[in-house]
Amino acid sequence: MSVPLRQQFDVALYIMKQKLRGNKYYPLVLMLEPLFRCNLACAGCGKIDYPDEILNQRMSVEDCLTAVDECDAPVVSIPGGEPLLHREIDQIVKGIIARKKYVYLCTNALLMEKKMHLFQPSPYFTWSVHLDGDQSDHDRSVCQDGVYDKAEQAIKNALAKGFRVNINATLFNNASAERMANFFDHMMDIGLNAMTVSPGYAYERAPDQEHFLNRQTTKNLFRDLFRLGKERVKQGKTKWRFSQSSLYMDFLSGNQTYECTPWGNPTRNIFGWQRPCYLLGEGYVKTFKELIETTEWDKYGTGKYEKCADCMVHCGYEPTAANDAMRNPLKTLLVALRGPKTEGAMAKDIDLSQQRPADYVFSKHVQEALSKVHAEKIRQAKLPETVEAAE
């Protein structure tokens, strides 16, 4: 199974409870970013373009676990930056597992071998390794040679030690369906548990703005990719295992008209709770309750906001697919059995004519954060003087 039955059951039970309580704004996955610092500088990444004063910040273990308790989502994904750079990442993971939450620890795998002894195989723990394709494609994506080889070896070693291991692949407009299909075949051959795949999101501060996918290109690419997947099954090859719902895959192939569910994967990082989602940082609040109750959710999403126009990323649309699956179990079953439709007309897409223009506020948030960092440094510097005066 791509997602263990135990996890599927727990998540489904959680959704049912939320529905029975009449909750509209409930999270499925907490995106917990304990730091932004990374040991790579990928051209398509929008998470590392901060001054050193911010890149040097870390969320404490206490802050991380408080966020988990506040949010209470059944799944916690720990991206970054590179989480394994956090000196207390093992304590963070252990604390989350103790709460019986499913943890996906995202990593580029450069430190995975060195840090693997800090973790134990568990039904609540999965390594999520960033791999954007085969050796050539991935090393080009991360702008450094040799990264793919280290990642694949770390994956093999983790599997041998009994860990669950997924990969997280981001596709850009230079991706080849044939090459990706060969790559997916190889991942199945080495025993990988499952794959998460998503079109790249156009981070406004990413160094490379030329290779992000628009919506039509995304649909065409995934149709080509899933068509090849079906052909490979007919040839007797292993069916690709994805850690995503069949309806989300059908959406990527242009067969579902979905609106984004931005509160489905809320983000907590060093700034606080991020508005409105993991991909857009347009304001921060102190508590999860404040995030849910004060964010103007209707202002965001494809057709509503220019920055969201081409987004089809799983963190916004997987929660939508999950809700659709609960409402339409028969449709879900049919898509799961047949796979995404790869021929014929596509579903009507969302009209973009009424979307509001983009509001570029990144620099403002950075300056506010820097002011807080500098103010804290001044406060810490004055502490000895305060102690001496008291004495």
PEGIJO-V983927 format. One line per field, one symbol per residue. ss: DSSP state (h for helix, s for strand, l for the rest). psi: psi as a letter, one per 20 degrees, with the letter a starting at -180 (. if undefined). burial: # if it has 9 or more other C-alpha atoms within 8 Angstrom, else .. A space follows every 50 residues. Layout:
# PEGIJO-V983927
ss: ???
psi: ???
burial: ???
This chain:
# PEGIJO-V983927
ss: llllhhhhhhhhhhhhhhhhllllllllssssllllllllllllllllll lhhhhlllllhhhhhhhhhhhlllssssllllhhhlllhhhhhhhhhhll lssssssllllhhhhhhhllllllssssssllllhhhhhhhhllllhhhh hhhhhhhhhhlllsssssssslllllhhhhhhhhhhhhhllllssssssl llllllllllllllhhhhhhhhhhhhhhhhhhhhlllllllslllhhhhh hhlllllllllhhhhlsssllsssssllllsssssllhhhhhhhllhhhl llllshhhlllllhhhhhhhhhhhhhhlhhhhhhhhhhllllllllllll lllllslllllhhhhhhhhhhhhhhhhhhhhhhhhhhhhhl
psi: qgpqhgggggggggggggghijpgnqqhppooniriqqjrmqhjpjijmq qhhghiqqprgggghhgggggkqipopnbbaohiiphkhhhgghhghhjl qppoopqijhjgghihiiqqpqijpppopoojaagggghhhjkpqigggh ghhhgghghhjjqpprqoppprijqphgghghghgghhhijqgrqpqqqp pmphjphojijqqrgghgggghggghghghhhghjjrppppqkrqhhghh ghjjiqoqqqnhihmqppahhbppqiahhpnkqqrhqhghgghipmhiiq rpihphhjgjpkqhhhighghghhhhhmhggggghhghrqpjraqrqprp pjhjqqqqoojghghghgghhgghhhggghhighhggghh.
burial: .##...##.##..#...##......#############..#.####.#.. ...##.#.#.#..##.##.##.############.#..##.##.###... ##########.##.#.....#..###########..#######...##.# #..######...###########.#.#.###.###.##...######### ###..#..#..##.#.##############.##....#.####.###### #####.#..###########.#######..##.##.##.###..#....# ######.###############.##......#.###..####........ .#..#.........##..##..#..................
